[in-house]
Amino acid sequence: GNIKSTMAGEFSFSIALSLGVLGLGLFARGLETGQYRVRAAIVIAVAMLSHGLVLLVWPFLLLLMWAIWMDRTRLIYGITTLGTAGLLVMFWFLPFSSTTHFMTDMKYGFRPSGASDSFWDMFFPWPPFFDLLVSGFALIGFVASVVRRHLNGAFLGVACLALMGATYLARQSLPVIGLLWNPRLLPFLYLLRLLLMMVGILETAQFVVRAVTMREPGGRTALLTGAVTAAVVVLGVTVIQLFSFREMPGAKTVTKNGKSVYSWGIGGWDP
């Protein structure tokens, strides 16, 4: 699902995930405005047909989003949109699910496995600096979304918590899904947490602007705040990707405390 695995040929999950995120966005916008019913249904169906893991996880996420937005109008919207997407998938899903007794399952064991592994390592897999940065802004985004009644942001936070719970429960057999190697759910957790981090970054930027100007940002101020925030985020993501692929200009591999690390700058920063 990431850049490296896609380069190795595992492209179907990247296609499914990209379409799945677009489908979530269309469905969320549709719950807000009542539009995009057909587009959302088609994109969601194509996403679920592109990879089995998206087929397993996306109905759960869509139903959760629908439940958070639920009222009488959204009830009808969800039934018509998700019902149509479900019917579009059935031509493949029904024959597939009816023959699973001829197939092997995806239960390759479970994590955590062994004394050196833990749920903490699974849920927070990155270096401490990045884990604190991402989780800190994600927490800010979740709290701000709940306080401001931003339902899509609240959905991201609730979905992250639900996926953490599902990862724990998937050590054994899951209802309907059956046997599943529980780390399969982690990429979805990481993705939604990163999206929630973006909400937190924007909320933090707006809070700083309000504190400085002593008023709610609007018009040109809001546009400038968004542009500066986007530029900083793009720069940060670019630096992280350059470090990840060890292509950071001026960086080099050095030895620190007996370990080989990739560092950059005068002080030898190694995130």
Disulfide bonds with the S-S distance in Angstrom:
none
